[in-house]
Amino acid sequence: MPDSTAADPAAAPRGQPRPSDLEQLLDSVPGGGFIYEETASFDGRLVYGNAGFRLLCPPCAEQEAPPPGPHPITHLFHPDESSRVSHDLEHSSRDLTTWHAEYRRLSADGTVTWLEIRADPAPQPQGGVRWTGFVSDVTARVSAEVQLRHARAEAMRASRLKSDFIAAVSHELRTPMTSIIGYAELLQDDPGVRANPGAASAAEAILRNGEHLLSVVGDVLDEARVEAGAFSIRPVEADVAQGARDAVDLLAIRARAR
């Protein structure tokens, strides 16, 4: 039986892929595969682009030819990205480092998308460099990152406003509480109050409760400073029994009133 592969130039030896197989394989790969090369004088040409690349990076203005000048691949991206693309290409060509960056692309209908490109350079025997790599659409991720940055900035702004409000309110509370505590101390020193056990007990309760409220105001201010990163917390010993007694005394007057 005659060998059918000998008569078919598109056929390949048994067990070997045909060129059309490789083309179909590359077209099925997610993203845009491409090969781009430049001479030592930065004259460049697109050697190959698979179906994904042609979808993501169609020529501008419906098959318009690349503009003259170095780095013609820059015409695939947003005009404002041209200088950055040129800089990245020259850096990759000079140092033979991976060309990896994200650029905006301006479509013919005015839509702006974001493309991530990653390509490895290889020096050519005749001079120049050839890059082989992939490009992918990262518009959704970039948009999400922008929204996240905006949300974080808004949250930080709200936190600062809250801290400023707490500080202002606490200051307004601290001033009258200091006056109340001062008058309570004057009452305790009054001979007539000291001679009256009920009045002396009431003056002591006013002083104690005022100091407690002033301490609470101080704690609120400390919390605001902690959130602002301007306060450090250190563990200290506390008298739990005395704290319980103070709490009972604080509520005693209200409990008796009921």
C-alpha angles and dihedrals in degrees: 000000000000119000106255093196091065091063096044113071090192092056123093133210115278110284094018124106119247119232089250089055091056091047091051091047093052092047090054094054112105112250130017120305117198146165118213128176137188134191123233088268090055095252103147145184137187106247097185141357124180125219092274092053092049089051095049098038111030113170112275120262095011106305096336111167118251113266117256119262138064124326098019091184087077089080088073091068138057112295090239089059096057097097093046093048090050092049093049092048093050091047092050092046094049098044097027090232126148114279101230123159146119121244137179119244124205112211124210090256092055096257115144118214134172123238127193115208128193120175135158119224126225123188115237124226092235092048131269130072136273121207123204117189153103138275124203137184110251098168094120093051094046091048090050091050091051091050090048092052091049092048092049092049090049091049091051090049091051090048091052091049090050092050091048090050093049091049092049095047092044090052090051090051095045095057098057092038090057089054092049091050090049093053091046090055089050090052091052090053093049111107092217092054093047089052091055111067093199094050092045091052091048092049090050091050091050091050095046095046092045091053089048092052090047088053090051090052088051090051090052090052090048090053090053090051091049091054089049091052092242098112133068124206120223124182115240135179116265132196101232094184092054089048090054092049091050090052091052092049090048092057097036097089093050091045092053090048089059 
